Amino acid sequence: MVNKTVQVKVDASKWAGTLPHNWNYVGYDECNYTHSPGGIELIKKFGNLEKPYYMRTHHLLCTGTCHGVYKWGSTNVYTEDVNGKPVYNFEVIDKMCDIWLNNNCKPFFEIGFMPMDMVDLSDLKVGAWHLYNEYKRIGWNRPPKDYDKWYGLIHTLINHLLDRYGQRELDSWYFEMWNEPDIFYWSGTTAEFCKLYDYTEAAIHDVCPSLRFGGPATCGDLSPDGRAAVFLRDFLKHTKSGKNFKSGAAGTRLDFTTFHTKGGGYAFTTKKELEKTPSVKRLLDQIRVCGTIIKECGYGDLECILSEADPDGWAAGGRFDNPAFDFRNTEYYASYAASTYKNIHDLAAELNMDIRPLAWAFMFEGERCFEGTRTFSTQGIDKAVMNVFKLFAKLGSQLVDLSSTGAKAPEKYGDFWGAGEGAELNGWATLTGTKSLEALLYCHEDTWETEGRHAVEFAVENLPFKGPYTVTHYRIDKDHSNAYAEWVRQGRPDYPAGLQYEAIAKKAGLELAEPVRTVVPLDGKVKLSFDMPVKSVSLFVIEEAVGRNG
């Protein structure tokens, strides 16, 4: 059943600015998955897409076994001997950086969290047997007991990285202060966090003044007076003109800003009723609130990285923790990502800011197939959302005019889920020189329903190369570029193997909605008709037929 007909028009002669491909940021909690087999395999996939992807992880300075588990990781970069003298060990951090760099990726180096020997744990009335567990529970998020030792750690770390990789390489990295200090990731005060930032900034730039350092990686907020918004504003006021805790001067250097935005949140439940879906509007509303604060504080001209920009806030939760998490396995996650990234691009242009989204998703070793965690792959099988980034990589950089009668403005919805609005059908069109035109279209609605579809009448005019044309149509939906559907058909096995695994994995790559075809222009236009299911993404690549066959 067709819901309605949508007209999409592309005029290749009307340039509309550039498409900067600034979605090349990925993050995950468990830093030690970087050097696990599955982690290395996924990093290679991102590195093969296009320009380097930046990798952000938690726990880079934590103490532990250096083995990744849900929501925890460690490197043992800092310990102390029996006399309290610092002992530095860069083996694990070097291993991670080497893996990223050797696979066309770069560190988005999140500086956190607190090493065990730098934390005051004297209030914890437990013996040595339980002290480490208490550190993992409530110690890692504390301020340092000695800020000079913290300065020494960061100073030594940057010196080491500079010696190993060189200034030119480090100049291309990001160094970010902590993660979500407005909630449980930081147990100190706002002032103590500002002090930590000041000492960290001094240590980094005392070693190498050219390096990029920023923050504060706060949560998003729907109100300018909310907790996260107040923390963000107070931090930015401090860096702008507050008394520097390290130098005593006014203000502290800030090279880029960061905050997070989520489309929803889910807690553990055994109930089978599905909760409200992630909301595109909710995610965008947080960007407007926090972006406006950044501009008001005088930092609107800096790069702003949404160092977590996701449909929800519990990456390690899966479908056994909440049945709603099954959406991450499906085409819903794919169309949601396409919609939010396009709408973030448009909102950034409206705010006149350079806003760049980072997807907080990766993989988990040992999980059951399609566990429902927020991942790009499961047991090495790419999920539908991973294929969106493959389509992104095929886009050009010269935007041209695309108009759609199915375009929506999610920020203006009457509620978070656009009740009564219908699906949003919109996209980007780009030119790659005079070689090809690429048009990415998505159809998304914040509802679990997946049966609707729109008829699309698609027309492209004023192409800068002659016809006839070859048209390649990639599609992500319930039946294409979506291994989940095959996994369901195979009986939802926890650990598929042999021919069963091969059948599921075969559906993990990009698939064509139709065979590649040759189209003769009519009245100078390429005209195509097709259906798009609600929750689907298409990419059309239109090229001169002679060039393709030559």
TITOR-46744 format. One record per residue: residue in one letter; x, y, z of N, C-alpha, C in turn. Coordinates in steps of 0.05 Angstrom, whole numbers, plus 5000, padded with zeros to 4 digits. Layout:
TITOR-46744
AXYZXYZXYZ;...
//
This chain:
TITOR-46744
M501749765000500050005000501850255000;V501250434981502850684979501450904996;N502951025014501851235031501351485014;K503251574999502951814983505151824962;T504952014943506952054923508552294930;V511252274928513052494934514652554910;Q514852814904516552904882519253004893;V521452894882524152984889525453084863;K526453324865527753454841530553534848;V532453484830535153564833535953734809;D537053974815538054144793541054164797;A542554024780545454004782546854264776;S545454454764546654714757546554914781;K545054854801544755024825546554924847;W548855034851550654954872549555054899;A549854894919548754954946550854924968;G553355004961555454984981556854724980;T558254655001559754405002558654215023;L559053965019558353755038561053665050;P561753735074564453695084565053405093;H563153225092563652945101564752945130;N563453105147564453125174563152935194;W562152705183561052495200563152285208;N565652345203567852145206568852145235;Y566952095254567652075282566051835294;V567451665309566351425321567351405350;G565751295368566651265395565551025409;Y566850945431566050705446567250715474;D565850595493566750595521569250435525;E569350195514571349995521573850025505;C575750185515578150245499579649995490;N579549775506581049535500579949375477;Y577449435468576449305444577949405420;T579449625423581049725401583049515391;H584249365410586249165403585148875406;S582548845404581348575402580948515373;P580648255366580348185338577948325324;G575648325338573348445326573648745323;G574948865343575349155342577149235319;I579349085316581249145294579849115267;E578148905264576748855239574849095233;L573449195253571649415248573149675242;I575249725256576949965251577949965222;K578749735212579649705185577349785165;K574949705172572649775154572250075153;F572450205176572050495175574350625161;G576750525165579150645152579050615122;N577550425112577350375083575150545070;L573550685086571250825074572151075058;E573551255071574351505058576551635074;K576351895081578352025096578451905124;P580651955139580851825165578551875184;Y577651655197575651675218577051725245;Y575951895262576951945288575651755308;M577251635326576251445345576551555373;R574251565387574151665415573451435433;T574851395455574251185474574451295503;H572951165520573251225549575551065561;H576151125586577950965603580850955595;L581751145579584451135569586551175591;L585851285614587851315635587151145660;C585250965657584350805680586350575686;T586050475711587650255721586049995720;G587249775712585849525711587349305698;T585849115685586948885673587748925644;C587049155633587449215604585949025586;H583648935596581948755581579148875580;G577948895556575449035553573048865562;V571348985578568748875585566749095583;Y564149025584562049235581562549465599;K562749705588562849955602565449995619;W567549855611570049885627572449815609;G574649955614577149905601579450025618;S581849975610584150075626586750045609;T588750205617591350205603593650185623;N593250245648595450245668597650445661;V596850665648598850855640600250985664;Y598850995687599951125710599450945735;T601650875748601550755775603750885791;E603850815817605950915834607350695848;D609950725853611350525868610750555898;V612150395914611550385943612150655956;N613750815943614451075955612751305943;G610751235927609051435916610151575891;K612251465880613551575856612051475831;P611451655812609951575788611551365771;V610051175761611050975742609250985717;Y610451045695608951075670609350835652;N607150745640607150515621605350585598;F606550615574605050705551604450475531;E605050235539604750005521602049975509;V599949995525597149955515596250195499;I596850435508596050665493597450675466;D600050595465601450585440600250375421;K599450155432598149945416595650045403;M593950185418591550295407592050505386;C593850695392594450905372595550785346;D597250585349598450455326596250325308;I594350185321592250055306590550265291;W589750475305588250685291589750795267;L592250875272593851015252594450825228;N594950575234595650385213593250305196;N590850395204588450335189586950585181;N588450795175587251045164585251165184;C585751145210584151275230585951435248;K584751605265586351775282585051785310;P586551845331585451865357583852125361;F581552105373580152325385580552265415;F582852365426583952275451582352395474;E580652235486579052325509580852285534;I581452505548583252485571581552425596;G581552175603580152075626580351765626;F579751635649578951775673581251755693;M580651785719582851815739584151545745;P586851525743588251285751587851225781;M587850975788587250895815589151015835;D591751015829593751115848593651425851;M592051555834591851845836589351935851;V587751735860585151785873585451745903;D584151925918583951895947581651695953;L582351455961580351255967580251195997;S581351376013581551326042578851316056;D576751426043574051416056572651156051;L573750986034572550726028573450526048;K571650446066572250266088572149976079;V574049906061574149636051577049546051;G577449286051580149186050581249186022;A583749106019585149105993583648935972;W582448715982581048535964578748675948;H577448865962575148995949575749275939;L578149375945578749655938578549705908;Y579549515892579449555863576649565853;N574949395864572149395856570849665863;E571549775886570450035893571550255875;Y574050225867575250415848573650405822;K573150165812571550145788568750255790;R567650235815564950325819564750625823;I566350735840566051025847568751175850;G570951045843573451185846574551325821;W574051205798575251305773574251585765;N571951665777570751925769571452145788;R573252105806573952305826576152495817;P576352725829578652905823581252785833;P583452875823586052775832586652875861;K588052715876588752805903591153005901;D592453005878594753185875594653285845;Y593853535841593653645814596353675801;D598453705816601153715804601953445793;K601153235806601752965795600052925769;W597653025769595953005745597353155722;Y598253395728599653555708602053395698;G603553265716605853105708605152875690;L602852745695601952525679601352625650;I599752835648599052935621601553045606;H603253185621605753285609607453055598;T607752845614609352615605608052465582;L605352445583603952305562604252455535;I603852715535604052865510606952855500;N608852875518611652845509612152575496;H611152375508611452105496610252085469;L607752175466606352165440607852335419;L608852555428610352735410612852595400;D614352465418616752325410616152085391;R613851955396613251715381612051775354;Y610351975352608852025328609452285314;G610752465327611552715315609452935316;Q610253185315608453405318606453415295;R607353365271605553385248603153205251;E603752965261601552765265599752855288;L600952925310599253005333597653255328;D598553425310597053665304594353595290;S594153355280591653275266589753125285;W590553085310588952945330587153155345;Y585253045360583753205380584453095408;F584753275427584953205455582653335470;E580953165483578553265495578553205525;M577453395540577353365569575053205579;W575552965588573652795603571152725587;N569052655601566552565590564252625609;E562252775600559752825615560252885645;P561753095650562353165678559953275693;D557753325680555453425693553753205706;I554452955701553052735714555152555728;F554552295731556152125748558952075738;Y559552155714562352125704564352305719;W563352495734565052665750563752715777;S565252635798564052655825564952915839;G566653075827567553325838565653545832;T566353785839564754025834565354135806;T563754325797564354455772566954605773;A567554735796570054875800572454675798;E572154445810574254245809574754145781;F572554125766572954045738574354265722;C573654515727575054735713578054735721;K578554665746581354655754582754425740;L581454195737582653975722583154055693;Y581254195681581654295653584054475652;D584354665670586454855669589254725671;Y589454525689591954385693592554215668;T590454095656590853935633591654105609;E590354325605591054505583593854605585;A594754675610597454765614599454555607;A598954305616600754085610601054035581;I598754025566598853965538600354185523;H599654435527600754645511603554735521;D604254665545607054705554608954525537;V607954295530609554115513609354185484;C606954235474606554285446604254475441;P604854735438602754935436600854905413;S601554755392599954735368597654535371;L597654375392595654155394592854265400;R590854125390588054195394586954075420;F585954235438584854145463582254285469;G580154135477577554255482575854085500;G573254165501571354025517568854205519;P567054155539567453975563565953715561;A564953635537563553375533561253335553;T559753555558557353535575555153395560;C553053305576550653205564549153425549;G547353345532545553535520543453625540;D541953825532539753915550537554035533;L535054005543532754115529531954385540;S533254475561532654735573535254885578;P535355145572537755305577538355335607;D536455255624536855265653537154995665;G537354785648537754515659540554475669;R540954245683543454185696545754185677;A545554045654547654025635548254295622;A546154445616546454715604547854905623;V547154895648548455065668551354995671;F552054735671554854655673556354745649;L555254715625556554805601557055105601;R555055255609555355545609557455635630;D557355515654559355585674562155515666;F562455285652565155215643566155405622;L564455485603565255665582565855945592;K564356025612564956285625567656275638;H568256045650570856025663573156035643;T572855885621575055885601575256155587;K573056305585573056565572574456775589;S573756785615574857005631575256945660;G574756695669575156625697578056605704;K578556605730581256585740582356305735;N584556285721585756025714587055905740;F586255665746587155535771590155475770;K591255445746594155375744595855625742;S595055815725596756045720595956295736;G593456305745592456545758591556765739;A592056725713591156925693588156895688;A587157075671584357065664583956885640;G582156685643581456515621583356285616;T582456095600583955855593583455795563;R585455705550585255655521583255425516;L581555465496579555265487579655265457;D580355035445580755025416578254925401;F576554775415574054675403572154615426;T569554605420567654545441566354275435;T565454145456564153885453561753865473;F559653735464557453645482556153415468;H554253285482552953045472549953095467;T548852935451545952955445544852675439;K542552615451541252355448538352385441;G537252195426534452215418532552085438;G533551955459531851835478533551695499;G532151545517533551405538531851165547;Y533150945552531750695559533050575584;A531450475602532350345626531850045624;F532949885642532449595642529549545647;T528349365632525649275637525248995627;T523548845640522848575630520148585615;K518948815614516348845600516748825570;K514748705557514948665528513848895512;E512349075525511249305510513549485502;L513549565477515649745467515150025477;E517350155485517150435494517150615470;K516850875475517051075453519751045439;T519651095413522051065397523951305402;P526451275393528151505393526951735376;S527651985383526452215371528452385357;V528052435332529852625317529552905329;K527152985335526653255346528153295372;R528053095390529353115416532353165413;L533553015395536353045390537053325379;L535453425361535953685349535453905369;D533353875386532754085406535154125425;Q536553905432538853935450541154085436;I541454035410543554175395542954475395;R540454545390539854825389540354965417;V539454835438539854945465542854985471;C544354765468547254785475548854945455;G548154925429549455095409549055385414;T546655465422546055745428547755835452;I548055665472549755735496552555785487;I553655605470556355635460556755895446;K554755975429554956225415554856465434;E553056445453552656665472555256715489;C556756495493559156515509561556595492;G561156635467563256735449564956535436;Y563956285433565456065421564155955396;G562256105384560856005361562555965337;D564856085336566556055312568455815314;L568355675336570055435339568655185328;E570254985320569054725314567554625339;C565154515334563654395356563154105349;I564353925365563953645361561853535379;L559753415368557853265384559052995390;S560652985411562452755415560852505424;E558252525426556452295425553852405414;A552952305391550452395378549052145369;D547052055385545851795381542851785386;P541551565378538751545382537951505412;D539851425428539251365456541851365472;G541751305498544051345515545251105529;W544650855521545750625535546850435514;A549350475507550550325485550750025491;A551349965516551849675524549249525530;G547049665531544549525535543649395509;G542349165512541349015488538448935491;R537548775472534748705471533848535495;F535748415509535048265533534848455557;D535948695555535648895576533149065572;N532349095547529949245540529249165512;P526849065507526148975480526149195459;A525949445468526049665449528749685435;F530849575447533449595435533749435409;D531749275403531949125378531949315354;F531149565358531149755335533949795324;R536049755341538749795332539649585312;N538249365311538949155292537749205265;T535849385263534049405240534649645222;E533049675202533249895183532450155197;Y531050145220530250385235532750545242;Y534750415253537250555262538550685237;A538350555214539650665190538250915181;S535550915179534151155169534251375190;Y534351305216534651505237537251645235;A539451495230542051615227542151805203;A541051715181540951885157539452145162;S537152125175535452355181536952545200;T538052445222539252625241541752755230;Y543352615214545752745204545052955183;K543052915167542153125148541053365163;N539453315184538253535199540353675216;I542353535226544553675240545953855221;H546453765197547853935177546254185172;D543654165169541954395164541854585188;L541654475212541554635236544154785240;A546454655235549054785237549155025218;A548154995194548155215175546455445185;E544155385197542455585208543855735231;L545155585248546555715271549255835263;N550055795238552655885228554955775246;M554755515251556755375267557855135251;D560255045258561454805247560954585267;I558754435263557854225282558253955269;R559653775284560453515272559453295291;P557853105281556852895297558752655300;L558852535323560452295329558452075337;A558551845324556851625330558051455352;W556751445375557751285398556750995394;A558150845377557450575371559950435361;F560150175367562550025358561849735355;M562949565371562349275371562949165399;F561948925405562548795430563448515425;E565748445437566748175434564947975450;G564347745437562947535451559947555453;E558847775442555947805445554447605427;R551947555434550247395417549647545392;C549047405371548647525345546147715347;F546447955337544348165338543348195367;E545248225385544648265413542948515418;G543048705400541548955404543049175417;T545649125422547349345432547749545410;R548649795418548950005397551649955384;T551549805362553949725348553649755318;F555949755304555949755275556049475264;S557049285280557149015270556648825294;T555948585288555448385308556648115299;Q558448015314559947775306561247805278;G562148055273563448105247561548165224;I558948155229556948205209556048495210;D556448635188555548915188552548945190;K551649135207548849185210547949405190;A545349445188544349635168545449915173;V545849995198546850265203549750305192;M551350095192554050115181553850175151;N551850065138551650115110550850405103;V549650545122549150835118551750985114;F553750915131556351045129557850975103;K557250735093558450665067557150835045;L554550895048553251065028554251355031;F554551445056555651715060558251755045;A559951545047562651565035562551585005;K560351504993560151514964559151794954;L558351964972557352224964559752404956;G559152594938561252784931561353014951;S562853224945563153444963561853694954;Q560953704929559653944918556553904920;L555354044939552454014942551054164919;V548854034909547154174889544354154900;D542654324888539954354898538254104896;L537054024919535153804920532753894935;S530453874923527853944936526053694937;S524553674958522853444962520153534974;T517953444962515353504974514953345000;G516753155005516553005030518353105052;A519653335048521453445068519853535092;K521053505116519753585141521753755157;A520753885177522354035197521953915224;P523353695231522853555256522853735281;E524553945281524554125304521854255309;K520154275288517654415291515354225297;Y515853975300513753785306512353865332;G509853795335508353865359509053695383;D510153455378511153295400513853175390;F515153035408517852925401517752735378;W515452605373515452385353513952455328;G513152705325511852795300509252655295;A507652625316505052495313503352635292;G502452485273500752595252502252735230;E504852755232506452885211507052715187;G507052455191507852275169510852255167;A511752095148514652045145516052285132;E518552325140520252525128521752395105;L521652505081523052405058524752625046;N527352615050529052835042531852725036;G533752895031536452795026538353005016;W540552915005542753074994543152994965;A544053184949545053124922547753254919;T549653114907552453224904553453164876;L555453324869556953264844559853184852;T560852994838563752934839564953024813;G565853274813566953394789564953384767;T565853304743564053254721563852964714;K564252804735564252514731561652384739;S560352474761557952334770556352524788;L553752464790551952584809551052364829;E551052434854550152244875547852364890;A545752214894543452314909542752114930;L542952194956542152024978539452114988;L537651934989534951984999534351795022;Y532951905042532051745064529151785069;C527851585079525051605088524951505117;H524151685135524251615163521851735178;E520751575197518751665215519251545242;D518951705263519451605290517151435301;T516751205289514751015298515850735292;W514850535307515750265302514550145277;E512350265267511050155243512950165220;T512949955204514849935181513449855155;E510749855155509449745131508949955110;G508950215117508250425097510450455076;R509650575054511550635033510550875017;H512451025005511751254989512651194960;A511051284942511851284913513451544908;V515751514896517551734892517851784862;E517352034853517852124826520352294827;F522552194816525252314820526152424793;A526952674792527852794767530452954772;V532352914754534853054755535253204729;E536053464731536453624707539053774708;N539953854685542354024681544953874691;L545053624684547553474691549853574674;P552253594686554553704671555953504653;F554653284647555753084628553552974612;K554252874588552252794569551052514574;G548552474565547352214566547952054541;P547151804540545551664561547151624586;Y545751544608546951524634546551244645;T548551164661548150924678547251014705;V545250864716544150924742544550684760;T545950734782546450524803544850604827;H543050424837541250484859541850294882;Y543150394903543550244927541250284946;R540550084962538250114980538749965006;I537950105028537849985054534849985063;D533749755068531049745078530749465091;K528349385095527849125109529048895093;D529248915067530048695050532748735037;H533948975039536449025025538549125045;S541049045041543349145057542749115087;N541548895094540448875121540548575130;A542748505142543148225150541248135171;Y540048315186538148245207535848085197;A534748165174532448015163533147725157;E535647685147536447405141536947255167;W538047395187538447265214535747175225;V533647335223531047255232530047015216;R530447025189529546795172531046545179;Q533546565189535046335197534446235225;G532446355237531546255263532746405287;R533946635283535146805304537246655321;P539146525308541246375323543046565339;D543746485363545546645380548346645368;Y549246415359551946385348551946235322;P551146365301550946225275553746135266;A553845925252556445815242556045685215;G558245635201558145495176556445635155;L554845475141553145585119551045785130;Q550145745154548245925166549446205170;Y551946215180553346465183553846595156;E554646435137555146545110552746665098;A550346545102547946645090547246915103;I547646945129547147205142549147415134;A551647345134553747535127553547625098;K552347455081552147535053550347775049;K548547825068546648045066547748295081;A550248285090551248505107552348735091;G553048695065554148915049552049085036;L552949275021551049435005549849274983;E547249304979545849154958544349354940;L543949274915542549434896539549394898;A538049604895535049584895534149464869;E535749494848535149404821537749374806;P537749234784540249214768541049484758;V543649524754544649774742543449804714;R542450034708541050074682541950324668;T541450324642542150554626539550714621;V539750984625537451154622537951364601;V536151404582536351614562534851854572;P536152084573534752324584532352404567;L530252494580527852584568527552884573;D527553044552527553334555529853434573;G532053304569534453384585534453294614;K532553134621532253044649532552744652;V533552654674533452374682531052344700;K529152174692526752144708526551854716;L526151814742525951544754523451534772;S522251304774520051254792520651004808;F520151014834520650784851519150834877;D518950624893517750644920519950644941;M519450794963521250794986519650715011;P520250495023518950425049519550635070;V517650675088518350835112520550675126;K522650825134525150705144526750565122;S527750735105529550635084531350865075;V533550785062535550975052536350875024;S536451065005537250994978539551184970;L541351084953543451254941543451194911;F543151404895543251384866545951504857;V547351354840549751454827549251464797;I549251714786548651744758551151834744;E551951684723554451724709553951724679;E555751844664555651824635556251534626;A554451424610554651144603557251084588;V558151264571560651214556563051194575;G563151374595565351364614565351114630;R562951004635562850754651563750514635;N563050524609563650284593566450294580;G567750534581570250574567572650444581;
//
